Amino acid sequence: MKKITLILLTSLFSLTVFGQDIIGPWNGALKVQGTQLRLVFNVTKTNNGFSSTMDSPDQGAKGIPVTNTTFANSKIKFEVANARIEYNGELKGNEFVGTFKQGGQEFPMNLSRTTIEKEVVKRPREPSKPYPYYSEEVTFQNTKANISLSGTLTLPKKDGIFPVVILITGSGPQNRDEELLGHKPFLIISDYLTKNGIAVLRYDDRGVGQSNGDFKTATSADFATDVESAIIFLKTRKEINEKKIGLVGHSEGGLIAPMAASKSKDVSFIVLLAGTGIQGDKLLLLQQALIAKANGVSETDIKKSIEINSKLFEIVVKSDDNIKLKTDLTNSINEMLKNDTSAEIPNGMTKEDFVSMQVNQISSPWMQYFMKFNPATTLEKVKCPVLAVNGEKDLQVPPKENLTAIKNALTKGGNKNVTTIEFPNLNHLFQECKTGSPDEYATIEQTFSPTALYEITKWIKIQTK
């Protein structure tokens, strides 16, 4: 599911006054959920004042237009209206001392000319080089999409023939380690499996890291073709037993793995790590309610939010015309705002900008596909062995609803080799946790439960005997 990250949407800039020389980059760092998030505001001079762009290096985002850049009386203000971002600072000496705001939250942040290095968070189970196995940087082609994907292939030894798994990331742009909030779960999984005699291919999502392509316009179906390309690539490697190629998908990756497996006879088994079993619109509503409850939102407010989103999601699910969809969503949101006097438009945004932001997010290609897609349709076609696992405290892909739906769909399709496991006390990332809330992810030292790793590996080794 969607990872926790600042939403960085684009708009145009505006202006005002002049004074001290503020042209050039200004660097700052936020502490969000225990991790560092670097931001850079790049200021340029215009005929009327200033304009600027914003970079978020740790999210791979560059050149985001800033809606307003104003500087007067040693005070600066940056606004990115569509992302509900506002920074206010006062020049003191060689830095701006101020506050970053987004979506009702405030964080202290100073801006200076000094480049801020990426903060390295060392997790205790994270492997470090030299690895006790062979590791190779690889590139392969997705000819359907005309893109090149880059990743890492690890082998137990340089020479030999080994079973292999392909790791498939969750939703949102991810690198080959599925890196988020200071954790690298795919690096941990890859290291453990390779040490246990199983080769692993993990790769950067299209448009991320060393892979090219456009992530923003892609859907789960497009990502499935990336997996198919990875399978074709592995079949060219002399070190790979092509009769023992498996897929391991996390979250959305657990939706994509069955899509690829249902089309390819070369997939001999799949592992679904918090994979989805119910239709996307229903999953999102369930997810929103559970996370809101964990965060202390009242039952009344949760019910109200779910009612609103249910109506909007229904419009998306029934739509087959993108232009009409945007019109219908715009009219529906405007009507809701008109009838709800308690609704607040974020500071720095007009009502029109707010509605437009909501419509663009809900009607994006990925979101439309995800809401309309029922995983059961592909799960029923999967004939290879399947292991589906969840954490008991997963609030993003709730275990009981999804494990049950996955097993039912596979069984309906005649698959007799299905195993499901619900691990006690684990969250969506398979960390040992207290509540399961995404707010805990960054603060937990553990990246991936050793117990879950052991059970998953044991099952894979049985399939690859």
C-alpha positions in Angstrom: 0.0 0.0 0.0 1.0 3.5 -0.2 4.1 4.3 1.7 4.2 7.2 4.2 5.9 10.2 2.4 5.3 13.8 1.9 2.9 14.4 -1.1 4.8 16.6 -3.5 2.5 17.9 -6.2 3.3 20.6 -8.7 2.0 24.1 -9.5 3.3 27.5 -10.8 5.2 30.2 -9.0 4.6 33.8 -8.0 6.7 36.6 -6.5 7.5 39.7 -4.5 10.2 42.0 -3.3 13.9 41.8 -3.1 16.6 42.6 -0.6 19.5 40.5 0.5 21.1 38.1 -1.9 19.0 34.9 -1.6 19.6 33.5 -5.1 20.6 29.9 -5.2 19.9 26.7 -3.2 18.8 26.6 0.4 19.1 23.3 2.2 17.1 21.9 5.1 16.1 18.7 6.8 12.9 17.5 8.4 12.6 14.8 11.0 9.5 12.8 10.0 8.6 9.7 12.0 12.2 9.4 13.2 13.8 9.7 9.8 15.5 12.5 8.0 13.9 14.0 4.9 16.1 16.5 3.1 14.5 19.5 1.2 16.2 22.0 -1.1 14.6 25.3 -2.2 16.3 26.7 -5.4 15.7 30.4 -5.6 16.0 32.5 -8.9 15.5 36.2 -9.7 12.7 37.3 -12.0 11.6 40.7 -13.3 9.1 41.0 -10.5 10.8 39.4 -7.6 11.7 35.7 -7.1 10.6 32.2 -8.2 11.8 28.9 -6.9 11.6 25.1 -7.2 11.8 22.5 -4.5 13.8 19.2 -4.5 13.2 16.3 -2.2 16.4 14.2 -2.7 15.4 11.4 -0.4 12.2 10.9 -2.4 13.9 11.3 -5.8 11.9 14.4 -6.6 13.4 17.4 -8.3 12.3 20.7 -9.8 8.9 20.9 -8.1 7.5 24.4 -8.9 6.8 26.5 -5.8 3.5 28.4 -6.1 4.7 31.5 -4.2 8.1 32.8 -3.2 8.1 36.0 -1.2 11.0 37.7 0.5 10.8 41.0 2.5 12.2 42.4 5.7 14.5 39.4 6.1 11.5 37.0 6.0 11.0 34.3 3.4 7.9 32.3 2.5 7.6 29.4 0.2 4.2 27.9 -0.8 3.4 24.8 -2.8 -0.3 25.1 -2.8 -1.4 21.8 -4.3 0.8 19.9 -1.8 -0.4 22.0 1.1 3.2 22.9 1.8 4.2 26.2 3.4 7.6 27.3 4.8 8.1 30.5 6.8 11.6 31.6 7.9 13.5 34.6 9.1 17.1 35.3 7.9 19.4 35.2 10.9 23.1 35.4 10.0 23.6 32.9 7.2 20.5 30.8 7.6 16.7 31.0 7.7 15.2 29.9 11.0 11.7 28.8 10.5 8.8 26.3 10.3 7.7 23.8 7.6 4.0 23.1 7.5 2.0 20.5 5.5 -1.5 19.2 6.0 -2.0 20.7 9.4 1.4 19.5 10.8 4.3 21.7 11.7 8.0 20.9 11.8 10.9 23.2 12.8 13.4 23.5 9.9 16.3 25.8 9.2 17.6 26.5 5.8 21.3 27.1 5.0 23.7 27.2 2.1 25.4 24.0 3.4 24.6 20.8 1.5 23.1 18.2 3.9 24.4 14.7 3.5 22.0 11.8 3.5 21.6 10.4 7.0 22.6 6.7 7.1 20.4 4.7 9.5 22.1 1.4 10.4 19.8 -1.4 11.3 21.3 -4.3 13.3 20.3 -7.0 10.8 21.2 -5.1 7.7 24.1 -6.9 5.9 27.2 -5.1 4.9 29.8 -5.8 2.3 31.7 -8.0 1.6 28.8 -10.4 1.3 29.5 -14.2 1.8 28.0 -14.8 -1.7 28.2 -13.5 -5.2 26.4 -10.2 -6.1 26.1 -8.7 -9.6 24.6 -5.5 -10.9 22.3 -6.4 -13.8 20.1 -4.8 -16.5 17.3 -6.3 -18.4 14.8 -5.1 -21.0 11.0 -4.9 -20.9 10.4 -4.9 -24.7 6.6 -4.4 -24.2 7.2 -1.1 -22.5 10.5 -0.3 -24.3 12.3 0.4 -21.0 15.4 -0.9 -19.3 15.3 -2.1 -15.7 18.3 -2.3 -13.4 18.8 -4.4 -10.3 20.9 -6.8 -8.3 21.2 -10.6 -8.8 22.7 -12.4 -5.8 23.8 -16.1 -6.1 24.9 -18.4 -3.3 28.1 -19.0 -5.3 29.4 -17.6 -8.5 29.3 -21.0 -10.1 26.4 -23.5 -9.9 22.8 -23.8 -10.7 20.3 -22.4 -8.2 16.6 -21.8 -7.7 15.7 -18.1 -7.7 13.1 -15.7 -6.5 12.1 -12.3 -7.9 11.2 -9.7 -5.3 8.3 -7.4 -6.3 7.9 -4.1 -4.4 4.8 -2.6 -2.8 3.0 0.5 -4.2 4.7 3.8 -4.7 8.1 4.3 -6.4 10.5 1.9 -4.7 14.2 1.1 -5.3 15.5 -2.5 -5.3 15.8 -2.6 -1.5 12.1 -1.4 -1.2 13.7 1.3 1.0 11.4 3.3 3.2 11.6 5.1 6.5 15.1 4.0 7.1 14.4 0.4 6.4 15.5 -1.9 3.5 13.3 -5.0 3.8 14.3 -6.4 0.4 18.0 -6.2 1.2 17.3 -8.2 4.4 15.1 -10.8 2.6 17.6 -11.1 -0.3 20.5 -11.6 2.1 18.7 -14.3 4.1 17.5 -16.2 1.1 20.8 -16.2 -0.7 22.6 -17.4 2.4 20.1 -20.3 2.4 20.9 -21.4 -1.1 18.3 -19.4 -3.1 19.3 -16.8 -5.7 17.5 -13.5 -5.7 16.8 -10.8 -8.3 15.6 -7.5 -6.9 15.3 -4.4 -9.1 14.5 -0.7 -9.1 10.9 0.1 -10.1 10.5 1.7 -13.5 11.5 5.4 -13.3 13.4 4.8 -10.0 17.1 4.6 -9.3 18.9 3.1 -12.4 15.7 1.9 -14.1 14.1 4.1 -16.8 10.4 4.5 -17.8 7.6 6.6 -16.3 6.3 5.4 -13.0 3.5 7.9 -12.7 1.5 6.7 -15.7 1.9 3.0 -14.9 -0.7 0.6 -13.4 -0.3 -2.7 -11.6 -0.8 -4.4 -15.0 2.2 -2.5 -16.4 4.3 -3.5 -13.4 3.4 -7.2 -14.0 5.1 -6.9 -17.5 8.2 -5.8 -15.7 8.1 -9.0 -13.7 7.5 -11.0 -16.9 10.7 -9.3 -18.3 12.6 -10.3 -15.2 11.6 -14.0 -15.7 12.7 -13.9 -19.4 16.0 -12.4 -18.3 16.6 -15.1 -15.6 16.0 -17.8 -18.2 19.1 -16.6 -20.0 21.4 -17.0 -17.0 23.2 -20.3 -16.9 23.3 -20.2 -13.0 19.5 -20.3 -12.8 17.4 -23.4 -12.6 14.6 -22.2 -14.9 12.2 -24.9 -13.5 12.5 -23.3 -10.0 11.7 -19.6 -10.6 9.5 -18.1 -7.9 7.9 -14.7 -7.2 7.8 -12.9 -3.8 5.6 -9.9 -3.7 5.0 -7.5 -0.9 1.7 -5.5 -0.6 0.8 -4.4 -4.1 3.6 -6.8 -5.2 1.4 -9.5 -3.8 -1.3 -8.4 -6.2 1.2 -8.3 -9.1 2.8 -11.7 -8.5 -0.4 -13.7 -9.3 -0.9 -11.6 -12.4 2.5 -12.7 -13.7 2.1 -16.2 -12.5 -1.3 -16.7 -14.1 0.3 -15.8 -17.5 3.6 -17.6 -17.3 4.2 -21.3 -17.0 7.7 -20.5 -15.9 6.6 -19.5 -12.4 6.9 -22.5 -10.1 5.7 -20.9 -6.9 4.7 -17.5 -5.4 4.9 -15.9 -1.9 2.4 -13.2 -1.1 3.7 -10.9 1.7 0.6 -9.0 2.9 -0.9 -9.5 -0.6 -4.4 -8.3 -1.3 -7.4 -10.6 -1.7 -10.3 -8.1 -1.9 -11.1 -5.5 -4.5 -9.1 -2.2 -4.2 -11.9 0.2 -3.3 -13.1 -2.0 -0.5 -9.5 -2.5 0.8 -8.9 1.3 0.8 -12.0 1.9 2.9 -11.1 -0.8 5.4 -7.5 0.5 5.6 -8.6 4.1 6.2 -11.0 3.1 9.0 -8.4 0.9 10.8 -5.6 3.5 10.6 -7.9 6.3 11.6 -9.1 4.3 14.6 -5.5 3.5 15.6 -4.7 7.2 15.5 -7.5 8.1 17.8 -10.0 9.5 15.3 -13.6 9.4 16.7 -16.1 6.9 15.4 -18.3 9.7 14.2 -15.5 11.2 12.1 -14.5 7.8 10.7 -18.0 7.0 9.7 -18.4 10.4 8.0 -15.1 10.0 6.1 -16.0 6.5 5.0 -19.4 7.6 3.7 -17.8 10.4 1.6 -15.0 8.2 0.2 -17.5 5.4 -0.6 -19.4 7.7 -2.8 -16.3 9.0 -4.6 -14.9 5.4 -5.0 -18.2 4.2 -6.4 -18.0 6.9 -9.1 -14.5 5.7 -10.0 -15.4 2.0 -10.1 -18.4 2.6 -12.4 -16.6 5.0 -14.7 -15.4 4.1 -18.2 -14.8 7.6 -19.5 -11.9 9.6 -18.0 -13.1 13.0 -18.9 -16.6 12.4 -17.6 -15.0 10.8 -14.4 -13.1 14.0 -13.6 -16.3 16.1 -14.2 -18.4 13.8 -12.0 -15.7 13.8 -9.2 -15.4 17.6 -9.4 -19.2 18.0 -9.1 -19.5 15.5 -6.3 -16.7 17.0 -4.2 -18.0 20.5 -4.7 -21.4 19.4 -3.6 -19.9 17.7 -0.5 -18.1 20.9 0.4 -21.2 22.9 -0.1 -23.2 20.7 2.3 -20.5 20.3 4.9 -20.0 23.6 6.6 -17.3 22.1 8.9 -15.0 21.2 5.9 -11.8 23.2 5.8 -9.8 24.2 2.8 -6.0 24.0 3.6 -4.2 27.3 4.1 -2.7 28.7 0.9 -5.2 26.8 -1.3 -8.3 28.0 -3.1 -11.3 25.8 -3.2 -10.7 25.2 -6.9 -7.1 24.1 -6.2 -8.2 21.8 -3.4 -10.9 20.1 -5.5 -8.5 19.8 -8.4 -5.9 18.1 -6.2 -8.4 15.6 -4.9 -9.8 14.8 -8.3 -6.3 14.3 -9.8 -5.3 11.9 -7.0 -8.5 9.8 -7.2 -8.5 9.6 -11.0 -4.9 8.8 -11.6 -4.3 5.8 -13.8 -2.9 3.7 -10.9 -5.7 4.5 -8.5 -8.4 3.8 -11.1 -6.9 0.4 -11.9 -6.3 -0.4 -8.2 -9.9 0.4 -7.2 -11.5 -1.5 -10.0 -9.3 -4.6 -9.8 -10.4 -7.7 -7.9 -7.4 -10.0 -7.2 -9.7 -13.0 -7.1 -9.9 -12.9 -10.9 -6.2 -13.7 -11.3 -5.8 -15.8 -8.1 -8.3 -18.3 -9.6 -6.0 -18.8 -12.5 -2.9 -19.5 -10.4 -2.0 -23.2 -10.4 1.5 -23.2 -8.8 2.1 -23.5 -5.0 1.2 -20.4 -3.1 2.2 -19.2 0.4 0.2 -16.2 1.6 1.4 -14.5 4.9 0.2 -11.5 6.9 1.0 -9.8 10.2 -1.8 -10.0 12.8 -1.6 -6.3 13.3 -1.5 -5.2 9.6 -3.8 -2.2 9.3 -3.0 -1.6 5.6 -3.9 -5.1 4.3 -5.9 -6.6 7.2 -5.1 -10.3 7.5 -8.4 -12.0 8.1 -10.3 -10.5 5.2 -7.4 -10.8 2.8 -6.0 -14.2 3.7 -9.5 -15.7 3.6 -10.2 -14.1 0.2 -6.9 -15.3 -1.2 -7.4 -18.9 0.0 -11.0 -19.0 -1.3 -10.1 -17.7 -4.7 -7.2 -20.1 -5.1 -9.3 -23.0 -3.9 -12.1 -22.1 -6.3 -9.6 -22.2 -9.1 -8.6 -25.8 -8.2 -5.3 -24.9 -6.6 -4.6 -27.6 -3.9 -1.2 -26.3 -2.8 -2.1 -23.3 -0.7 -0.6 -22.3 2.7 -1.6 -19.2 4.7 0.0 -18.0 7.9 -1.0 -15.1 10.1 2.0 -14.1 12.2 1.2 -12.8 15.7 2.2 -9.2 16.6 3.5 -8.2 13.2 2.5 -5.2 11.1 2.3 -4.5 7.4 6.1 -4.5 7.1 6.4 -7.7 9.2 8.0 -5.9 12.1 7.2 -6.8 15.7 5.0 -3.9 16.8 2.6 -2.5 19.4 -0.3 -1.2 17.5 0.4 -1.8 13.8 0.0 1.9 12.9 2.2 3.2 10.1 3.4 5.8 12.5 5.4 3.1 14.2 7.3 1.9 11.2 10.3 4.2 11.4 10.6 4.0 15.1 10.9 0.2 15.2 14.5 -1.0 15.1 13.6 -4.3 13.5 13.2 -4.3 9.7 11.7 -7.8 9.2 10.8 -10.4 11.7 13.3 -13.3 11.9 10.4 -15.7 12.6 8.7 -14.7 9.4 11.9 -14.9 7.4 12.5 -18.5 8.7 9.0 -19.7 7.9 9.0 -18.2 4.5 12.4 -19.6 3.6 11.5 -23.0 4.9 8.4 -23.1 2.7 10.5 -21.9 -0.4 13.1 -24.6 0.2 10.4 -27.3 0.2 9.2 -26.0 -3.2 12.7 -25.9 -4.6 13.9 -29.4 -3.6 
